[in-house]
């Protein structure tokens, strides 16, 4: 049993740290599994040596934020607590070294830690999960790690150019300028991991390539880390085409959220189709993240949960259309039944969707 005292300058800082009705105090005890007691203007920690050290690091960082800003938002508190507790639980072997200003990316929970391990152990990984669960961000971090470890020579980031329920019409510019809005989220993830100049240099030298899915046909990608994002918006034919681009010493990560499919109602999602066909194949891993892995704003988790409970129904008054694609839920992710997907071989309508 180890004890440690952490002094504060005044009681007001402690009030900010613990939050309204000691809400943050309860979170600290629950996350860090350490006893936290207030005595005067200091915090006392009791627990195992590892727990006390982790708790001391968390409270020390939180105290620094309060001293600099005078306030501590709920988002900032949760971000620091989740990151530090993930570091303590996962350990350094689960982190991702992106070799940039001593930066390391840590999984925020066991689900993300399992995802990182699957990417390290398999050449083809499918990852499904709700918005904000780290599917794309962790895949990009692992790609940067592989590039800087010289495990691959190039990173290719791919996305289908599918509109999210809107018809944008004519877009000005050349082909790359037209597809740039669809690929912007991948650039955002890169920009959060590497500085702007490094990203721009890699793009100029073709070390990092960002391309729409339609540009993949006919290519063979060797020594490449390939990420297909928003894969729920591919057709079965497109998915087969993409997966067969894999060359020697390459790795593919396919990410998507089966609850946000923007394909026409009659078109089978290539992500769901591929998972059913390829689950259990040697060398391929399927990871299913859940709402508990969401690391965006605290409201995102509540929003996803509210939509997933399915109580709202279709406000357009067309219940049949809303329920047309209502597959069962598996580990927080929605997939069509295996039997129907297996029989859903590519049709002429799927082929037409590819040509479009």
Secondary structure, DSSP 4 states (H G I P E B T S, - for coil): -EEEEEE-S-HHHHHHHH-GGGHHHHHHHHHH--EEEEETTEEEEEE-HHHHHHHHHHHHHHHHHHHHHS---HHHHHHHHHHHHHHHHH-GGGSEE--STT-EE--SSHHHHHHHHHHHH-SEEEEE--TTSSHHHHHHHHHHHHHHTTS-SEEEEEE----SS-------SSHHHHHHHHHHHHHHHHHHHS-HHHHHHHHHTTSEEEEEGGGGTT--B-SEEEEEESGGGSBHHHHHHHHTTB-TT-EEEEEE-TT---S-TTSPBHHHHHHHHHTT-TTEEEEE--GGG--S-HHHHHHHHHHHT--S--TTS-HHHHHTT-PPEETTEE---HHHHHH----HHHHHHHH-
